């Protein structure tokens, strides 16, 4: 059975939190979760980011804070250069790494609010993203444990003071489930993340949740506010859009690679979502891209 893997993290005896720089191997991690907060900054690489029930493109500079038990993974696009050069800096810590009451202090109220928002997954952009990326790269090379600790607090304060952010899984579809509910729904999303471009079986998903297909459909709609099929199509269309704007592959090839077995069905679903055919969407994107290049020239 495919599961949303539970990860146990153990800082060294000389550190109260983990900070590591990863190469492309880190992006092979499955859809997983852990009890710690996690701050991930993509130094190089692009592909799809999955946070809870949210799916989105990522690229170099992607900066995301995740709350405890929020399932996630970053999947690289299959490009030789991307795969070779991909890297990320990751910080992981629990909410009591400086003591149970530390973040209840008045001076740290903004950081405490940030932690509360992280249950959705928080993505930072603009100057905040640029500045925090620099701070993280400095921090990963820092030798002094004391300066590392101060550096982490500075990073948290910088993000907590920013309005350059978006919440990802805004309905906290997975992050705020009970442990029992997470044990049921997390493996289903893990199955979707790994298989939406292939054949996805309702019976298989229902068996993963240990439910009958009929009961599973009702449960999935109640939890996610979307039907199981709507979620699959959303994942497939999201992937197709990335392929349309980042490659010159034929529409039919993109349709099949995204999981649509029938090209006409792909056209119908795409137009319903984007109000444009896949071909016209690609043409509009290329026109807009050419216009942006002229403006910046």
Secondary structure, 3 states (H helix, E strand, C coil): CCCCEECCCCCCCCCCCEEEEECHHHHHCCCEECCCEEEEEEEECCEEEEECCEEEEECCCCEEEECCCCCEEEEECCCHHHHHHCEEEEEEECCCCCCCCHHHCHHHHHHHHHHHHCCCCEEECHHHHHHHHHHHHHHHCCCCHHHHHHHHHHHHHHHHCCCCEEECCCCCCCCCCCHHHHHHHHHHHHHHHHHCCCCCCHHHHHHHCCCCHHHHHHHHHHHHCCCHHHHHHHHHHHHHHHHHHHCCCCHHHHHHHCCCCCHHHHHHHHHHHHCCCHHHHHHHHHHHHHHHHHHHC
